[in-house]
Amino acid sequence: MNMRYAYGILLGAILTFVMFLGAAIIKILGLDWGVYSIWFFVSIGMAIVPPILAFFIRRHAFREVLIFEAGGFGLFSPLWLILFTDLSGDSWLVLFRDGIEGGLVGSGPGGGLVPVDISNVMLIPFLIFCIFIGIIFLRPSFITKYSVVGEITELRALKESAEPATREEPESAELPDLDEEDPIEKEMPEVRPPKATVDTMADLRGLLTELGTPEPTINLIFNSGIATTTDLVATSPEQLAALTGIDKRTAADLQMAVQKKVWFDGI
């Protein structure tokens, strides 16, 4: 999860860096507006290519790419705009005083392309909105919640089924006899089974992804009720195969890889 998160941040940062760097170079070299209009549409193409590739190559990651790219554009675009405006010869304060002259490309009366100015009245709220969206979209909890279809639905169902069960337990229930108490509970009374949370599910997904587990298999594991790394380690290959529907050999290989990663990682 950590490496995937870092790559996602880099996606938005690098794309916006290249876009604003190209516009700054055009301005520094004094090239005409026609060159800028070409770069404007090239930049749009650069923005839409990653989601399209994700849709056709790794469709399960399509929403995640969209979130990372939208968050990266929102957070880094204002920063690169201010930086490259200053490097191209104008003070960045000009942006807030005068806006951007010819910053957009529009259609003219005759059907041709014409420059469209962006006033400071529109630019300032838009930049604030972009930063706000970037901060929200790039939060790990937001990405975990909305990047994968179905995962949070399972977690909600898990919470709804777990918490009421503890509240509905009758108060008059008889306490078990100490002689009949599980000896393990006697030895370790404070030990409780792990509870599934957004973080535990994100950690488990990150571990399985790191091991190269296909996304459909990961979803089958979550759908079977396994929501923590501890649950997966404690599940035998036979149980894992029965719960998820995958073959026993695949379940055994996955179980062994997870156990090696959990028990011997860092040694």
C-alpha positions as CSV (number, residue, x, y, z in Angstrom):
1,M,0.0,0.0,0.0
2,N,2.8,2.4,0.9
3,M,4.7,2.0,-2.4
4,R,1.4,2.2,-4.4
5,Y,0.5,5.4,-2.5
6,A,3.9,6.9,-3.3
7,Y,3.6,6.1,-7.0
8,G,0.1,7.6,-7.0
9,I,1.3,10.8,-5.5
10,L,4.2,10.9,-8.1
11,L,1.7,10.4,-10.9
12,G,-0.1,13.7,-10.3
13,A,3.0,15.6,-9.3
14,I,5.0,14.6,-12.4
15,L,2.1,15.1,-14.9
16,T,1.4,18.6,-13.6
17,F,5.1,19.5,-13.4
18,V,5.6,18.6,-17.1
19,M,2.5,20.5,-18.2
20,F,3.4,23.8,-16.4
21,L,7.1,23.4,-17.3
22,G,6.2,23.2,-21.0
23,A,4.0,26.3,-20.7
24,A,6.8,28.2,-18.9
25,I,9.4,27.2,-21.6
26,I,7.0,28.5,-24.3
27,K,6.7,31.8,-22.5
28,I,10.4,32.1,-21.8
29,L,11.3,31.5,-25.4
30,G,8.7,33.9,-26.6
31,L,7.0,31.5,-28.9
32,D,3.7,32.5,-30.5
33,W,0.3,31.6,-29.1
34,G,-0.2,28.9,-31.7
35,V,2.5,26.8,-30.1
36,Y,0.9,27.3,-26.7
37,S,-2.5,26.2,-28.0
38,I,-0.9,23.0,-29.3
39,W,0.8,22.4,-25.9
40,F,-2.6,23.1,-24.2
41,F,-4.2,20.1,-26.0
42,V,-1.1,17.9,-25.5
43,S,-1.5,18.6,-21.8
44,I,-5.1,17.5,-21.9
45,G,-4.0,14.3,-23.7
46,M,-1.4,13.7,-21.0
47,A,-4.1,14.0,-18.3
48,I,-6.5,11.5,-19.9
49,V,-4.1,8.8,-21.1
50,P,-3.3,7.3,-17.6
51,P,-7.0,6.6,-16.7
52,I,-7.6,5.2,-20.2
53,L,-4.6,2.9,-19.9
54,A,-5.8,1.8,-16.4
55,F,-9.3,1.1,-17.7
56,F,-8.1,-1.3,-20.4
57,I,-5.0,-2.8,-18.8
58,R,-5.9,-2.9,-15.0
59,R,-9.5,-2.1,-14.8
60,H,-9.7,-2.9,-11.1
61,A,-7.2,0.0,-10.5
62,F,-9.2,2.5,-12.7
63,R,-10.9,4.3,-9.8
64,E,-7.7,4.4,-7.8
65,V,-5.8,6.0,-10.7
66,L,-8.6,8.6,-11.1
67,I,-8.5,9.5,-7.5
68,F,-4.7,9.8,-7.4
69,E,-4.6,11.9,-10.6
70,A,-7.4,14.2,-9.5
71,G,-5.8,14.6,-6.1
72,G,-2.4,15.2,-7.6
73,F,-3.7,17.8,-10.1
74,G,-5.6,19.6,-7.3
75,L,-2.7,19.7,-4.8
76,F,0.3,20.3,-7.2
77,S,-1.2,22.4,-9.9
78,P,-1.3,25.6,-7.8
79,L,2.2,25.0,-6.6
80,W,3.7,24.5,-10.1
81,L,1.7,27.4,-11.4
82,I,3.1,29.8,-8.8
83,L,6.7,28.4,-9.2
84,F,6.8,28.5,-13.0
85,T,5.1,31.9,-13.2
86,D,7.9,33.3,-11.1
87,L,10.6,31.5,-13.1
88,S,9.3,32.7,-16.4
89,G,9.9,36.3,-15.5
90,D,6.6,37.5,-13.8
91,S,6.1,37.8,-10.1
92,W,3.7,35.1,-8.8
93,L,1.7,38.0,-7.3
94,V,0.6,38.9,-10.8
95,L,-1.6,35.8,-10.7
96,F,-3.6,37.1,-7.8
97,R,-3.8,40.7,-9.1
98,D,-4.4,40.2,-12.8
99,G,-5.1,36.6,-13.3
100,I,-3.8,34.7,-16.4
101,E,-3.8,36.3,-19.8
102,G,-4.6,33.8,-22.5
103,G,-4.5,30.9,-20.1
104,L,-7.2,28.9,-21.8
105,V,-8.0,28.0,-25.4
106,G,-11.5,28.6,-26.7
107,S,-13.5,28.6,-29.9
108,G,-13.8,32.0,-31.7
109,P,-16.7,33.4,-33.7
110,G,-15.3,32.0,-36.9
111,G,-14.7,28.5,-35.5
112,G,-11.0,29.2,-34.9
113,L,-9.1,28.9,-31.7
114,V,-8.7,32.1,-29.6
115,P,-7.0,32.8,-26.2
116,V,-9.3,33.1,-23.2
117,D,-8.2,35.0,-20.2
118,I,-8.7,33.8,-16.6
119,S,-9.5,36.7,-14.2
120,N,-8.2,36.7,-10.7
121,V,-11.8,36.6,-9.5
122,M,-12.2,33.1,-10.9
123,L,-8.6,32.0,-10.4
124,I,-8.2,32.6,-6.7
125,P,-11.3,30.6,-5.6
126,F,-10.4,27.9,-8.1
127,L,-6.8,27.5,-6.7
128,I,-8.2,27.2,-3.2
129,F,-10.7,24.7,-4.3
130,C,-8.0,22.7,-6.1
131,I,-5.8,22.5,-2.9
132,F,-8.8,21.5,-0.8
133,I,-9.7,18.7,-3.2
134,G,-6.1,17.5,-3.4
135,I,-5.8,17.3,0.4
136,I,-9.0,15.3,0.6
137,F,-8.4,13.0,-2.3
138,L,-4.9,12.1,-1.3
139,R,-5.7,11.1,2.2
140,P,-4.9,7.3,2.6
141,S,-8.2,6.7,4.3
142,F,-10.1,8.3,1.4
143,I,-8.2,6.3,-1.2
144,T,-8.8,3.0,0.7
145,K,-12.5,3.8,1.1
146,Y,-13.3,4.8,-2.5
147,S,-10.7,3.3,-4.8
148,V,-12.0,-0.3,-4.6
149,V,-15.6,-1.3,-5.3
150,G,-17.2,-3.4,-2.7
151,E,-14.5,-3.3,0.0
152,I,-16.1,-0.8,2.3
153,T,-19.6,-2.4,1.8
154,E,-18.1,-5.5,3.3
155,L,-16.5,-3.6,6.2
156,R,-19.8,-1.8,7.0
157,A,-21.6,-5.1,7.0
158,L,-18.9,-6.6,9.3
159,K,-19.2,-3.7,11.8
160,E,-23.0,-3.8,11.7
161,S,-23.0,-7.5,12.5
162,A,-20.3,-7.3,15.1
163,E,-21.3,-4.4,17.3
164,P,-25.1,-5.1,17.8
165,A,-24.2,-8.6,18.7
166,T,-22.3,-7.5,21.7
167,R,-25.1,-5.0,22.7
168,E,-27.9,-7.6,22.3
169,E,-26.3,-10.1,24.7
170,P,-28.7,-10.6,27.6
171,E,-27.6,-9.2,30.9
172,S,-29.0,-12.1,32.8
173,A,-26.8,-14.6,31.0
174,E,-25.2,-17.0,33.4
175,L,-21.5,-16.8,33.9
176,P,-19.6,-19.9,32.8
177,D,-18.2,-22.1,35.5
178,L,-14.5,-21.5,36.1
179,D,-13.9,-25.2,35.7
180,E,-15.4,-25.1,32.2
181,E,-13.4,-22.0,31.1
182,D,-11.1,-22.4,28.1
183,P,-7.6,-22.9,29.5
184,I,-6.2,-20.6,26.9
185,E,-8.5,-17.8,28.2
186,K,-7.3,-18.5,31.7
187,E,-3.6,-18.1,30.7
188,M,-4.2,-15.1,28.4
189,P,-7.3,-13.3,29.6
190,E,-6.4,-10.0,27.9
191,V,-5.8,-11.4,24.5
192,R,-8.7,-10.7,22.1
193,P,-9.1,-11.7,18.5
194,P,-8.2,-8.9,16.0
195,K,-11.0,-6.6,14.9
196,A,-11.4,-5.7,11.2
197,T,-11.1,-2.0,10.5
198,V,-10.3,0.1,7.4
199,D,-6.7,0.1,8.4
200,T,-6.4,-3.7,8.8
201,M,-8.2,-4.2,5.4
202,A,-5.8,-1.8,3.8
203,D,-2.8,-3.5,5.3
204,L,-4.0,-6.9,4.1
205,R,-4.7,-5.6,0.6
206,G,-1.3,-4.0,0.5
207,L,0.4,-7.3,1.6
208,L,-1.5,-9.3,-1.0
209,T,-0.8,-6.8,-3.7
210,E,2.9,-6.8,-2.8
211,L,2.9,-10.6,-3.1
212,G,1.4,-10.3,-6.6
213,T,-2.0,-11.7,-5.8
214,P,-4.6,-11.0,-8.5
215,E,-7.3,-8.5,-7.7
216,P,-10.1,-11.0,-8.2
217,T,-8.5,-13.3,-5.6
218,I,-8.1,-10.4,-3.2
219,N,-11.8,-9.6,-3.5
220,L,-12.7,-13.3,-3.0
221,I,-10.7,-13.3,0.3
222,F,-12.5,-10.2,1.6
223,N,-15.9,-11.5,0.5
224,S,-15.2,-14.7,2.5
225,G,-14.9,-12.7,5.7
226,I,-11.1,-12.6,6.1
227,A,-10.4,-8.9,6.8
228,T,-7.1,-8.9,8.7
229,T,-3.6,-10.3,8.1
230,T,-3.9,-12.4,11.3
231,D,-7.1,-14.0,10.0
232,L,-5.4,-15.0,6.8
233,V,-2.3,-16.4,8.5
234,A,-4.6,-18.4,10.8
235,T,-6.6,-19.9,8.0
236,S,-5.4,-23.2,6.6
237,P,-5.0,-23.7,2.9
238,E,-8.0,-26.1,2.9
239,Q,-10.2,-23.6,4.6
240,L,-9.0,-20.8,2.4
241,A,-9.8,-22.8,-0.7
242,A,-13.2,-23.7,0.6
243,L,-14.1,-20.1,1.6
244,T,-12.8,-18.4,-1.6
245,G,-13.4,-21.1,-4.2
246,I,-9.7,-21.0,-5.4
247,D,-7.9,-24.3,-5.9
248,K,-6.0,-25.8,-3.0
249,R,-2.6,-25.5,-4.6
250,T,-3.0,-21.8,-5.2
251,A,-4.4,-21.4,-1.6
252,A,-1.3,-23.3,-0.2
253,D,1.1,-21.2,-2.2
254,L,-0.6,-18.0,-1.1
255,Q,-0.7,-19.1,2.5
256,M,3.0,-20.0,2.5
257,A,4.0,-16.6,0.9
258,V,1.9,-14.7,3.4
259,Q,3.4,-16.6,6.4
260,K,7.0,-16.0,5.1
261,K,6.3,-12.3,4.6
262,V,4.7,-11.9,8.1
263,W,7.1,-14.1,10.1
264,F,10.4,-13.5,8.4
265,D,10.2,-10.1,6.8
266,G,13.1,-8.0,7.8
267,I,15.2,-10.9,9.1
